[in-house]
Amino acid sequence: MATERAGDRAYQRLHAEILDGTLPPGLWLGEVDQAARLGVSRTPLREALARLASDGFVTASRGRGVVVAEISGHDVDALFAMRTCLEAEAARLAAVRVARGAGPASLFALYVDRFEAARETLAGQPSPSAVGDYYALIRQFDEAIDAAADNVYLVEAMTGIRMHVARVRRRAGHSPERLAASASEHALIAEAIRDGDPELANQAVRVHLYRSRRHVVASAEGAAAS
């Protein structure tokens, strides 16, 4: 039982550090070093690494052991293709339920205002705290859509995708222009759900994610050229 808890702690710590970039793609995770750093024995560390491998966050590299998984262009395409299908459908379902009086239209009206205010804040040179607040707002908005869509299987499928997308987004960096545009796009999604317009909600998500993917790809190409 104690080993299991130690494995959970090691998993959570490594998972968080991979997501926030502390452990970058390609980094070798030596068992001895990581076990000492995390204060666990090698058995729970191996359990944590096995879970991370199952989630797609680390891979076994011949001759190097376990390394943090790289993010290829193919990975980006695959992630955004799946994310688009799932998130567009979630927004559509949320709008359907609002139209039927089963969803919180007033909540999405509030998000319209919050994203429009965020757009003004992000339009110049936003502070790191403003950027952090914006991403927190997006997470809250996603949760509101998930709840309104009322489909537990859809939400479960999106959870893993969003974690991988967070890594991709972090590597792409923060462009003030893209952040402001993103806020406008989210405002339109919120407006469509508020008005109970399933088709507009679906298409607004697709446009937003198309532009997000384009930004990620352009950022990766710029980094490769520099």
BAZAKE-133444 format. One record per residue (C-alpha): residue in three letters; chain; x, y, z. Coordinates in Angstrom, 3 decimals, decimal comma, always signed. Last residue first. Layout:
BEGIN
ATOM;ALA;A;X;Y;Z
...
//
This chain:
BEGIN
ATOM;SER;A;+16,456;+29,853;-36,091
ATOM;ALA;A;+14,759;+27,807;-38,817
ATOM;ALA;A;+13,607;+25,040;-36,474
ATOM;ALA;A;+12,138;+27,558;-34,034
ATOM;GLY;A;+10,237;+29,295;-36,839
ATOM;GLU;A;+8,879;+25,993;-38,095
ATOM;ALA;A;+7,690;+25,064;-34,601
ATOM;SER;A;+6,023;+28,448;-34,154
ATOM;ALA;A;+4,279;+28,161;-37,527
ATOM;VAL;A;+2,991;+24,693;-36,640
ATOM;VAL;A;+1,655;+25,843;-33,266
ATOM;HIS;A;+0,019;+28,933;-34,785
ATOM;ARG;A;-1,644;+26,858;-37,527
ATOM;ARG;A;-2,909;+24,431;-34,883
ATOM;SER;A;-4,494;+27,266;-32,934
ATOM;ARG;A;-6,065;+28,692;-36,093
ATOM;TYR;A;-7,677;+25,366;-36,977
ATOM;LEU;A;-8,673;+24,948;-33,325
ATOM;HIS;A;-10,530;+28,265;-33,272
ATOM;VAL;A;-12,199;+27,643;-36,638
ATOM;ARG;A;-13,394;+24,195;-35,532
ATOM;VAL;A;-14,674;+25,553;-32,223
ATOM;ALA;A;-16,655;+28,261;-34,029
ATOM;GLN;A;-18,066;+25,635;-36,418
ATOM;ASN;A;-19,542;+23,504;-33,645
ATOM;ALA;A;-20,917;+26,484;-31,717
ATOM;LEU;A;-22,398;+27,911;-34,931
ATOM;GLU;A;-24,136;+24,618;-35,711
ATOM;PRO;A;-25,421;+24,152;-32,153
ATOM;ASP;A;-26,983;+27,638;-31,773
ATOM;GLY;A;-28,451;+27,786;-28,265
ATOM;ASP;A;-27,820;+31,522;-27,905
ATOM;ARG;A;-25,477;+31,046;-24,946
ATOM;ILE;A;-23,711;+28,237;-26,816
ATOM;ALA;A;-23,105;+30,498;-29,819
ATOM;GLU;A;-21,973;+33,379;-27,587
ATOM;ALA;A;-19,532;+31,148;-25,692
ATOM;ILE;A;-17,997;+29,953;-28,962
ATOM;LEU;A;-17,818;+33,556;-30,207
ATOM;ALA;A;-16,107;+34,682;-26,995
ATOM;HIS;A;-13,640;+31,816;-27,368
ATOM;GLU;A;-12,683;+33,068;-30,814
ATOM;SER;A;-12,225;+36,613;-29,542
ATOM;ALA;A;-10,012;+35,336;-26,710
ATOM;SER;A;-7,977;+33,311;-29,216
ATOM;ALA;A;-7,423;+36,434;-31,305
ATOM;ALA;A;-6,047;+38,224;-28,244
ATOM;LEU;A;-3,783;+35,258;-27,448
ATOM;ARG;A;-2,589;+35,023;-31,049
ATOM;GLU;A;-1,630;+38,693;-31,153
ATOM;PRO;A;+0,078;+38,498;-27,757
ATOM;SER;A;+2,084;+35,451;-28,957
ATOM;HIS;A;+2,717;+32,972;-26,148
ATOM;GLY;A;+5,007;+30,020;-26,751
ATOM;ALA;A;+4,639;+27,102;-29,138
ATOM;ARG;A;+6,296;+24,730;-26,658
ATOM;ARG;A;+3,606;+25,486;-24,064
ATOM;ARG;A;+0,857;+24,842;-26,595
ATOM;VAL;A;+2,234;+21,430;-27,498
ATOM;ARG;A;+2,525;+20,401;-23,849
ATOM;ALA;A;-1,025;+21,608;-23,150
ATOM;VAL;A;-2,192;+19,634;-26,205
ATOM;HIS;A;-0,964;+16,447;-24,524
ATOM;MET;A;-2,997;+17,183;-21,414
ATOM;ARG;A;-6,034;+18,182;-23,481
ATOM;ILE;A;-6,028;+14,860;-25,350
ATOM;GLY;A;-6,010;+12,904;-22,100
ATOM;THR;A;-9,084;+14,712;-20,768
ATOM;MET;A;-11,009;+14,788;-24,039
ATOM;ALA;A;-11,877;+11,073;-24,041
ATOM;GLU;A;-13,136;+11,264;-20,470
ATOM;VAL;A;-15,332;+14,254;-21,352
ATOM;LEU;A;-16,884;+12,445;-24,305
ATOM;TYR;A;-17,626;+9,415;-22,182
ATOM;VAL;A;-19,200;+11,528;-19,438
ATOM;ASN;A;-21,645;+13,240;-21,786
ATOM;ASP;A;-23,511;+16,130;-20,144
ATOM;ALA;A;-22,608;+18,731;-22,790
ATOM;ALA;A;-23,306;+21,426;-20,179
ATOM;ALA;A;-20,773;+19,980;-17,739
ATOM;ASP;A;-18,081;+19,644;-20,401
ATOM;ILE;A;-18,841;+23,148;-21,690
ATOM;ALA;A;-18,445;+24,591;-18,197
ATOM;GLU;A;-15,223;+22,619;-17,677
ATOM;ASP;A;-13,820;+23,967;-20,924
ATOM;PHE;A;-14,721;+27,495;-19,807
ATOM;GLN;A;-12,933;+26,987;-16,492
ATOM;ARG;A;-9,828;+25,743;-18,314
ATOM;ILE;A;-9,996;+28,710;-20,694
ATOM;LEU;A;-10,227;+31,124;-17,766
ATOM;ALA;A;-7,162;+29,512;-16,180
ATOM;TYR;A;-5,342;+30,027;-19,486
ATOM;TYR;A;-6,298;+33,690;-19,372
ATOM;ASP;A;-5,215;+34,114;-15,759
ATOM;GLY;A;-1,805;+32,672;-16,630
ATOM;VAL;A;-1,467;+35,121;-19,529
ATOM;ALA;A;-2,433;+37,997;-17,231
ATOM;SER;A;+0,091;+36,771;-14,633
ATOM;PRO;A;+2,840;+36,649;-17,263
ATOM;SER;A;+2,056;+40,283;-18,111
ATOM;PRO;A;+0,254;+41,128;-21,327
ATOM;GLN;A;+1,948;+43,281;-23,959
ATOM;GLY;A;-0,984;+44,828;-25,788
ATOM;ALA;A;-4,088;+42,951;-26,956
ATOM;LEU;A;-4,144;+40,576;-23,990
ATOM;THR;A;-6,092;+42,821;-21,621
ATOM;GLU;A;-8,623;+43,850;-24,276
ATOM;ARG;A;-9,135;+40,233;-25,332
ATOM;ALA;A;-9,582;+39,233;-21,699
ATOM;ALA;A;-12,516;+41,638;-21,376
ATOM;GLU;A;-14,156;+40,039;-24,417
ATOM;PHE;A;-13,455;+36,620;-22,923
ATOM;ARG;A;-15,072;+37,568;-19,622
ATOM;ASP;A;-18,129;+39,111;-21,258
ATOM;VAL;A;-18,818;+36,057;-23,425
ATOM;TYR;A;-18,109;+33,874;-20,388
ATOM;LEU;A;-20,895;+35,589;-18,446
ATOM;ALA;A;-23,340;+34,900;-21,278
ATOM;PHE;A;-22,185;+31,277;-21,053
ATOM;LEU;A;-23,280;+31,155;-17,421
ATOM;SER;A;-26,623;+32,808;-18,221
ATOM;ALA;A;-27,395;+30,153;-20,854
ATOM;PRO;A;-27,058;+27,385;-18,234
ATOM;GLY;A;-28,166;+24,213;-20,084
ATOM;ALA;A;-31,432;+22,242;-19,918
ATOM;GLY;A;-33,617;+24,916;-21,530
ATOM;ARG;A;-33,810;+23,010;-24,795
ATOM;ALA;A;-31,665;+25,580;-26,601
ATOM;VAL;A;-29,143;+25,352;-23,757
ATOM;ARG;A;-29,040;+21,571;-24,183
ATOM;VAL;A;-28,404;+21,865;-27,908
ATOM;ALA;A;-25,711;+24,496;-27,284
ATOM;ALA;A;-23,875;+22,162;-24,880
ATOM;LEU;A;-24,161;+19,312;-27,385
ATOM;ARG;A;-22,611;+21,442;-30,127
ATOM;ALA;A;-19,813;+22,599;-27,826
ATOM;ALA;A;-19,030;+18,979;-26,905
ATOM;GLU;A;-19,123;+17,962;-30,584
ATOM;ALA;A;-16,626;+20,668;-31,525
ATOM;GLU;A;-14,435;+19,606;-28,607
ATOM;LEU;A;-14,339;+15,939;-29,609
ATOM;CYS;A;-13,811;+16,203;-33,353
ATOM;THR;A;-11,378;+19,102;-33,072
ATOM;ARG;A;-9,369;+17,389;-30,346
ATOM;MET;A;-8,953;+14,273;-32,470
ATOM;ALA;A;-7,624;+16,184;-35,478
ATOM;PHE;A;-5,617;+18,492;-33,219
ATOM;LEU;A;-3,844;+15,600;-31,543
ATOM;ALA;A;-3,136;+13,768;-34,805
ATOM;ASP;A;-1,726;+16,852;-36,512
ATOM;VAL;A;+0,456;+17,711;-33,511
ATOM;ASP;A;+1,699;+14,130;-33,237
ATOM;HIS;A;+2,600;+14,120;-36,942
ATOM;GLY;A;+4,593;+17,298;-36,433
ATOM;SER;A;+6,493;+15,490;-33,707
ATOM;ILE;A;+6,308;+15,919;-29,937
ATOM;GLU;A;+9,143;+14,039;-28,211
ATOM;ALA;A;+8,437;+11,710;-25,311
ATOM;VAL;A;+10,409;+12,171;-22,097
ATOM;VAL;A;+13,070;+9,463;-22,048
ATOM;VAL;A;+13,240;+5,972;-20,521
ATOM;GLY;A;+16,304;+3,791;-21,059
ATOM;ARG;A;+19,118;+5,256;-23,143
ATOM;GLY;A;+20,449;+2,308;-25,157
ATOM;ARG;A;+17,182;+1,719;-26,944
ATOM;SER;A;+14,716;+4,456;-25,985
ATOM;ALA;A;+11,654;+3,548;-23,948
ATOM;THR;A;+9,041;+6,300;-24,221
ATOM;VAL;A;+7,582;+8,890;-21,893
ATOM;PHE;A;+4,386;+10,978;-21,957
ATOM;GLY;A;+2,237;+8,551;-23,945
ATOM;ASP;A;-0,258;+7,772;-21,182
ATOM;SER;A;+0,921;+4,136;-21,056
ATOM;ALA;A;+4,507;+5,385;-20,848
ATOM;LEU;A;+3,549;+7,664;-17,956
ATOM;ARG;A;+1,948;+4,713;-16,186
ATOM;ALA;A;+5,077;+2,593;-16,685
ATOM;LEU;A;+7,239;+5,465;-15,443
ATOM;ALA;A;+5,191;+5,698;-12,250
ATOM;GLU;A;+5,418;+1,949;-11,628
ATOM;ARG;A;+9,170;+2,099;-12,265
ATOM;LEU;A;+9,438;+4,887;-9,705
ATOM;PRO;A;+7,433;+2,810;-7,232
ATOM;THR;A;+10,035;+0,010;-7,553
ATOM;ARG;A;+13,099;+2,276;-7,693
ATOM;SER;A;+12,625;+3,620;-4,177
ATOM;VAL;A;+11,170;+7,059;-3,568
ATOM;GLY;A;+12,558;+10,458;-2,577
ATOM;LEU;A;+11,730;+12,200;-5,831
ATOM;ARG;A;+15,316;+13,246;-6,596
ATOM;ALA;A;+16,740;+9,916;-5,398
ATOM;ALA;A;+14,286;+7,910;-7,523
ATOM;GLN;A;+14,938;+10,206;-10,474
ATOM;ASP;A;+18,718;+9,814;-10,303
ATOM;VAL;A;+18,671;+6,032;-9,883
ATOM;GLU;A;+16,017;+5,455;-12,528
ATOM;GLY;A;+17,562;+7,688;-15,163
ATOM;LEU;A;+14,979;+9,832;-16,901
ATOM;TRP;A;+16,655;+10,899;-20,154
ATOM;LEU;A;+15,320;+14,209;-21,483
ATOM;GLY;A;+14,095;+14,013;-25,094
ATOM;PRO;A;+11,110;+16,303;-24,560
ATOM;PRO;A;+11,606;+18,700;-21,629
ATOM;LEU;A;+11,267;+17,888;-17,904
ATOM;THR;A;+10,495;+21,272;-16,346
ATOM;GLY;A;+8,215;+21,830;-19,339
ATOM;ASP;A;+4,996;+22,426;-17,387
ATOM;LEU;A;+3,391;+19,205;-18,624
ATOM;ILE;A;+6,481;+17,059;-18,082
ATOM;GLU;A;+6,921;+18,447;-14,566
ATOM;ALA;A;+3,271;+17,787;-13,694
ATOM;HIS;A;+3,479;+14,165;-14,888
ATOM;LEU;A;+6,742;+13,600;-13,041
ATOM;ARG;A;+5,250;+14,839;-9,765
ATOM;GLN;A;+1,947;+12,993;-10,195
ATOM;TYR;A;+3,657;+9,738;-11,133
ATOM;ALA;A;+6,100;+9,916;-8,234
ATOM;ARG;A;+3,284;+10,578;-5,798
ATOM;ASP;A;+1,205;+7,714;-7,198
ATOM;GLY;A;+4,181;+5,348;-7,030
ATOM;ALA;A;+4,801;+6,353;-3,408
ATOM;ARG;A;+1,136;+5,628;-2,683
ATOM;GLU;A;+1,448;+2,186;-4,264
ATOM;THR;A;+4,643;+1,476;-2,351
ATOM;ALA;A;+2,860;+2,369;+0,896
ATOM;MET;A;+0,000;+0,000;+0,000
//
